[in-house]
Amino acid sequence: MHDIFLKKKKGIKMSEILIVSSKVKSYIKSKGDMNTAASVSEALSDKIREVCDKAMENAKKAKRKTVRDTDIE
């Protein structure tokens, strides 16, 4: 699984963080009065990549080049 982090796709490192960590930390702190480990940012980014990949598949199946909110499951 770590091999994917070394590859690039259209100039973007696959290990790039896709979220605003400070916003996530603030949300978790305000909703649950909890701290956030640094590894959460990478884990959430991985989940976002999975969701985006599936949404892109759905858009392609619908013969569209635009990912819509309806493509997200």
C-alpha positions as CSV (number, residue, x, y, z in Angstrom):
1,M,0.0,0.0,0.0
2,H,2.9,2.4,0.7
3,D,4.0,2.1,-2.9
4,I,1.1,4.2,-4.0
5,F,2.4,7.1,-2.0
6,L,5.5,7.2,-4.0
7,K,3.8,7.5,-7.4
8,K,2.6,10.7,-8.9
9,K,-0.5,11.2,-10.9
10,K,-0.6,14.4,-13.0
11,G,2.0,16.1,-10.8
12,I,0.3,15.4,-7.5
13,K,2.0,13.1,-5.0
14,M,-0.5,10.5,-3.9
15,S,0.6,11.1,-0.3
16,E,-0.3,14.7,-0.4
17,I,-2.7,15.8,2.4
18,L,-6.1,16.8,0.9
19,I,-7.7,18.3,3.9
20,V,-7.1,21.4,6.1
21,S,-5.7,19.8,9.2
22,S,-6.4,22.8,11.4
23,K,-10.1,22.7,10.5
24,V,-10.3,19.0,11.3
25,K,-8.6,19.4,14.6
26,S,-10.8,22.3,15.5
27,Y,-13.9,20.3,14.5
28,I,-12.9,17.4,16.6
29,K,-12.0,19.6,19.6
30,S,-15.3,21.5,19.4
31,K,-17.5,18.5,18.9
32,G,-15.8,16.0,21.3
33,D,-13.3,18.0,23.3
34,M,-10.7,15.6,22.0
35,N,-7.2,15.9,20.6
36,T,-6.2,14.8,17.1
37,A,-3.2,12.7,16.2
38,A,-1.1,13.8,13.3
39,S,-1.8,10.6,11.4
40,V,-5.5,11.5,11.1
41,S,-4.7,13.9,8.3
42,E,-3.1,11.2,6.2
43,A,-5.9,8.7,7.0
44,L,-8.6,11.2,6.0
45,S,-6.8,12.1,2.8
46,D,-6.7,8.4,1.9
47,K,-10.5,8.1,2.5
48,I,-11.1,11.2,0.4
49,R,-9.0,9.7,-2.5
50,E,-11.2,6.5,-2.3
51,V,-14.4,8.6,-2.4
52,C,-13.1,10.7,-5.3
53,D,-12.0,7.6,-7.3
54,K,-15.4,6.0,-6.9
55,A,-17.1,9.3,-7.8
56,M,-15.0,9.6,-10.9
57,E,-16.0,6.0,-11.9
58,N,-19.6,6.9,-11.5
59,A,-19.2,10.0,-13.6
60,K,-17.5,8.0,-16.3
61,K,-20.3,5.4,-16.3
62,A,-22.7,8.3,-16.8
63,K,-20.5,9.5,-19.8
64,R,-19.7,12.8,-18.1
65,K,-16.4,14.5,-17.5
66,T,-17.7,16.4,-14.5
67,V,-17.9,14.8,-11.1
68,R,-21.2,15.8,-9.4
69,D,-22.3,15.5,-5.8
70,T,-24.7,12.8,-7.0
71,D,-21.6,10.7,-8.0
72,I,-20.5,10.5,-4.3
73,E,-21.8,7.5,-2.5
